[in-house]
Amino acid sequence: MRGLQMKTPISQQQAFPFGPFNPATQKGWKKPADTAQTRLENRTRDSQLDKLTTNLQRLATVLQLQHLISKRRGPYVSVQIMSRWKNIVGLNTGMGEFLRKYPHIFEIFPHPVRRNQCCRVSRRMSDLMLEEEDAVKECELDAVRRVKKLLMMSVSGTLWLIKRELGLPENFRDSVLAKYCDDFKLVDLETVELVRRDEDGDLGVAQVEIWREREYTEKWLSEFETKYAFPINLPTGFKIESGFRGKLKNWQRLSI
């Protein structure tokens, strides 16, 4: 019976492990995956930046609600009507739950006659909005310089104005454009064009060029190190690996 048994071919037998007597045997090693998910899992989170982003999203929602309330005739609006604005402002929770979460911003009270729940912006929030408007008016000259720099960097010489992000007043067309008509020209309802460029003035020199000149003169660095360099501030909790600073320095020199 033993003689009748067929032997299993060597190809079907278990492969010999890698060792000193079979150095020619190769074993494939799986390369670690480098995908968007692995990069997301291995990144260093900045808790302060995440908290700031969350607060900015909440502030944007609050400002949208305040803008919608200000469009109504009266000083208040019913919570039932505000629940229809849930998709407009992008809320994932109920409108009543969101309003009760911020009692220092929204005041909820029963209607004196209909006895339904109504909402209005608190006095404290209204005072903050007025204070912001006064601050924007005081920084009008800085906002004009900021818009002028952006227009000088623009290829087409035009700029679509995002008022709140640029620190501009809501009545920018009436208050600023009328005052600086020699510098700006309104092309569209929200598009501004630069009339006269100030290439020879201080606006024609970038701040990074001033920084490079200061690094060249004060720190005695060579032109090779400062010609294309720019200041870099790494975020809190950034993980610096070995050789990273050298690669960053070579990258700023454009010598890679």
Solvent accessible surface area in square Angstrom, and as a share of the most:
residue,aa,sasa,rsa
1,M,180,0.80
2,R,218,0.80
3,G,77,0.74
4,L,144,0.72
5,Q,134,0.60
6,M,181,0.81
7,K,190,0.80
8,T,72,0.42
9,P,69,0.43
10,I,135,0.68
11,S,106,0.69
12,Q,134,0.60
13,Q,88,0.39
14,Q,170,0.76
15,A,85,0.66
16,F,146,0.61
17,P,110,0.69
18,F,131,0.54
19,G,20,0.20
20,P,119,0.75
21,F,197,0.82
22,N,37,0.19
23,P,98,0.62
24,A,93,0.72
25,T,57,0.33
26,Q,173,0.77
27,K,137,0.58
28,G,76,0.73
29,W,211,0.74
30,K,193,0.82
31,K,172,0.73
32,P,114,0.72
33,A,72,0.56
34,D,107,0.56
35,T,68,0.40
36,A,71,0.55
37,Q,123,0.55
38,T,38,0.22
39,R,135,0.49
40,L,105,0.52
41,E,120,0.54
42,N,124,0.64
43,R,124,0.45
44,T,69,0.40
45,R,146,0.53
46,D,26,0.14
47,S,85,0.55
48,Q,126,0.56
49,L,99,0.49
50,D,51,0.26
51,K,140,0.59
52,L,97,0.48
53,T,61,0.35
54,T,55,0.32
55,N,63,0.32
56,L,99,0.49
57,Q,116,0.52
58,R,115,0.42
59,L,86,0.43
60,A,53,0.41
61,T,18,0.11
62,V,4,0.02
63,L,29,0.14
64,Q,83,0.37
65,L,0,0.00
66,Q,38,0.17
67,H,101,0.45
68,L,34,0.17
69,I,8,0.04
70,S,72,0.47
71,K,137,0.58
72,R,104,0.38
73,R,253,0.92
74,G,34,0.33
75,P,105,0.66
76,Y,77,0.29
77,V,6,0.04
78,S,15,0.10
79,V,24,0.14
80,Q,132,0.59
81,I,45,0.23
82,M,0,0.00
83,S,55,0.36
84,R,172,0.63
85,W,25,0.09
86,K,68,0.29
87,N,138,0.71
88,I,109,0.56
89,V,13,0.07
90,G,55,0.53
91,L,22,0.11
92,N,147,0.75
93,T,54,0.31
94,G,34,0.33
95,M,7,0.03
96,G,16,0.15
97,E,105,0.47
98,F,13,0.05
99,L,1,0.00
100,R,149,0.54
101,K,113,0.48
102,Y,30,0.11
103,P,91,0.57
104,H,89,0.40
105,I,22,0.11
106,F,3,0.01
107,E,65,0.29
108,I,49,0.25
109,F,40,0.17
110,P,66,0.42
111,H,27,0.12
112,P,97,0.61
113,V,122,0.70
114,R,189,0.69
115,R,159,0.58
116,N,53,0.27
117,Q,82,0.36
118,C,2,0.01
119,C,0,0.00
120,R,99,0.36
121,V,31,0.18
122,S,6,0.04
123,R,176,0.64
124,R,160,0.59
125,M,14,0.06
126,S,35,0.23
127,D,63,0.33
128,L,97,0.48
129,M,30,0.14
130,L,98,0.49
131,E,113,0.51
132,E,71,0.32
133,E,91,0.41
134,D,78,0.41
135,A,48,0.37
136,V,32,0.18
137,K,135,0.57
138,E,146,0.65
139,C,62,0.37
140,E,32,0.15
141,L,109,0.54
142,D,79,0.41
143,A,2,0.02
144,V,8,0.04
145,R,90,0.33
146,R,98,0.36
147,V,0,0.00
148,K,21,0.09
149,K,63,0.27
150,L,55,0.27
151,L,0,0.00
152,M,28,0.13
153,M,143,0.64
154,S,29,0.19
155,V,157,0.90
156,S,83,0.54
157,G,8,0.08
158,T,41,0.24
159,L,40,0.20
160,W,157,0.55
161,L,8,0.04
162,I,76,0.39
163,K,32,0.13
164,R,119,0.43
165,E,128,0.57
166,L,28,0.14
167,G,28,0.27
168,L,8,0.04
169,P,20,0.13
170,E,127,0.57
171,N,83,0.43
172,F,1,0.00
173,R,87,0.32
174,D,111,0.58
175,S,37,0.24
176,V,1,0.01
177,L,17,0.08
178,A,70,0.54
179,K,127,0.54
180,Y,51,0.19
181,C,84,0.50
182,D,100,0.52
183,D,16,0.08
184,F,6,0.02
185,K,108,0.46
186,L,73,0.37
187,V,83,0.48
188,D,88,0.45
189,L,119,0.59
190,E,50,0.22
191,T,29,0.17
192,V,0,0.00
193,E,52,0.23
194,L,18,0.09
195,V,82,0.47
196,R,130,0.47
197,R,104,0.38
198,D,41,0.21
199,E,104,0.46
200,D,148,0.77
201,G,24,0.23
202,D,91,0.47
203,L,19,0.09
204,G,35,0.34
205,V,73,0.42
206,A,52,0.40
207,Q,119,0.53
208,V,46,0.26
209,E,85,0.38
210,I,74,0.37
211,W,54,0.19
212,R,47,0.17
213,E,113,0.51
214,R,105,0.38
215,E,21,0.10
216,Y,113,0.43
217,T,80,0.46
218,E,118,0.53
219,K,126,0.53
220,W,224,0.79
221,L,62,0.31
222,S,56,0.36
223,E,113,0.51
224,F,119,0.50
225,E,43,0.19
226,T,9,0.05
227,K,108,0.46
228,Y,98,0.37
229,A,7,0.06
230,F,69,0.29
231,P,72,0.45
232,I,63,0.32
233,N,143,0.73
234,L,64,0.32
235,P,73,0.46
236,T,91,0.53
237,G,51,0.49
238,F,82,0.34
239,K,147,0.62
240,I,72,0.37
241,E,122,0.55
242,S,120,0.77
243,G,47,0.45
244,F,60,0.25
245,R,156,0.57
246,G,37,0.36
247,K,142,0.60
248,L,39,0.19
249,K,107,0.45
250,N,62,0.32
251,W,122,0.43
252,Q,31,0.14
253,R,54,0.20
254,L,113,0.56
255,S,58,0.37
256,I,161,0.82
